[in-house]
Amino acid sequence: MAFYKKTAKGKNPGSHPYTNEDMKRVNWCMNKGIKVAVIPNGTKWQVEVNLNKKIHLDSKIYEAKEATEKMYKYYKYYYDKYNVNTNDNG
């Protein structure tokens, strides 16, 4: 009889339909050391922002869909705040 290790099943907030603009902002932010993640909090979710290795946790608790939407809003916020390239329309 063979014994198999059970695969760990983590929590998943699901997916959010993202746009090319969203991905452009995510890529820009990650290249600048700005990372945003959705992390579990009990049965709900929180959004974690990592700015150049300093972690900030959004104090609000979200449902899964709200959390993923908020993650992309944070990416847009930091992209708009720090991207000073005026020739870029994103």
Beta strands, then each sheet from edge to edge (+ up, - down):
strand 1: 34-41
strand 2: 44-51
strand 3: 54-57
sheet 1: 1+ 2- 3+
end
